[in-house]
Amino acid sequence: MAIRNVVQIGDEILRKKSKPVREFDEKLWELLDDMRETMLKNNGCGLAAVQVGVLRRAIVLDVNHMRIELINPEIIDSFGEQIEKEGCLSVKNEYGYVKRPQQVTVQAQDRYGNEFEITGVDLLAKAFCHEIDHLDGVLFTDKLVKDYREPKAKSKKNKD
């Protein structure tokens, strides 16, 4: 496994649509393992393959102590609404409020090509939507309801 570089906003690859995964082989497994290690090293909870420069429809997530891999994911149902603050490993130090469904059901494949469905609520639903958006060249900053930037740390002045 290896830590890969996370592509940053401004790089045109982030705006491209990722291609479906057709080969479920050791090359894919290595990519998924590298993505997970890269995500964890950068304190993320989700990472799409495009964020490490690979235009394939693959996502890794680590949300609520669940490790999830989604290959060729599609949202097949959604319900409700939530507006929550989001950030992104490809958009450092910027945050914003985005409207997402409260509950999302995704159809995907695992690393071996087996199809499955998974439903997420709250944070997991938000993570599914955020990462699937990446596969279509969409960033959370494209969907902001309102901006929010972390305040810069105040420097302490000496009182000598």
N, C-alpha and C positions, 0 to 999 in steps of 0.2 A: 504494500500500500504506500501511497505517496500523497503528500500535500500538494495540491495544485493551486495555481494563481487564480484568484477570483477576479473576473473581468469587471471593470468599473464603468459607470455611466459615461457616455461619450463614445465608447467603443461601439461601432455599428453592428457588431454581431448580436448585441442585446436586442436589437430591433428586428431581427430576422425570425421567420417562422421555422421552428425545429421540425425535422423529418421523423417519420415513424421509425421505431426500432423494428428491424426484421430478423436480425441475427441474435439469438439468445445464447451467447457463447462466453468463453473466458474473457474476451475483450470487454464485453458488457459488464461482466462481474467485476473486473478490475476497475472499470470506470465507476461503478456504483460504490465499491469499497473506497476508492480515492475520494469520491464526492462526500461520503459520510465523514471520513477523516478530516477533509478540508472544512466541512461545515462545523464539526465539533471544535476544531482548532480555532475557528473564527467566532465561536460562541453563537452560532446560528441555530435555528430550529428547522430550517428547510433550505434546500439548494436544488436548482435545476441544472441539467447538464450544460445548457447554454452559458451559465454563469462561470463555467470552467472552460469555455471555448469550444464546446462540442454541441453541434446542432442536431441533437437527438432528443426524442420525447421521453426523457427519463428524469425522475425526481427522487430525492431522498428526504425524509422528514424524521425528526426526533421531537415529538410533541407529547406531553403528559406521560413521559416514560415509555412511549410506544415508538419503536423503530419501524418505519414504513418505507417501502420502495414502491413507486408507481411507474410502470412502463406503459407508454401510450395511453395516458389517462384522459378520460372524458367525463365531464360533469353531466350526469343523466337526470338529476333532480335537485331542486333546491327549495328551501322554505324559509320564511321569516327574513329578518333584517337586523344587522348590527352595524354600528359605526364605531370603529376602534382605531387606535393609533397603530401604525405599521412603520417598520424600517426595512432595510434590505442590505445584505452583504455587498451588493453591487452599487449601492447609493450610500456611501459612508456618511455618518453623522447627520442624516436628514430623516425626518419623521413626518408623518402626516396622517390625518384621519381619513379612512376609506370606508365606503358603504359596501358591505358584503352580505351574502345570505347568512342567516343564523345556523342553518343546517344544510349540508351538501352531501349528496351521494355521488360517488365516483366509480366508474367502471374502468378497470385497468388490467394489466398483466403483471405477474411477478417476474423475478429475474430468470425464471425458467420458461416463461411464455404462458403459464397458466392464468386463465382469466378469473377475475374476482370482482366483487363489489364491496365498497366500504363506505360507511356513513360517518361523517364527523359533525360535531356541533361546536359552537363557540370558537375557541382558538384553533381547533383542528380544521373546522370549516374554512376559517380565514386563511390558514396555511395552505390548504388544498387550492383555494382560488388564487392566492398570491403566486404560488409556484406554477400552476397551470397557465396563468397569464404570461409568465416568463417564456413558456414554450411557444406562445403566439406573438412574442416580441413586444409585450405590454409590460410596463413598469408600474409600480404602485403610484408613482408620482403623476401618472396619466389620469388617475382616478380620484385625486384628492378632493375631499369635501371641504377641508380647511387645513392650512399649513400649520405646522408646529415644528420649531427648531429648538433643540436643546440649548438652554442658556449656557454661555461660556462660563467657565469657572472664574470666580472673582479672585484676583490676586491679593494676598495679604500684604499690607504696607507696614514697614517697620515704624514703630512709634518711639524712636530714640531721640 
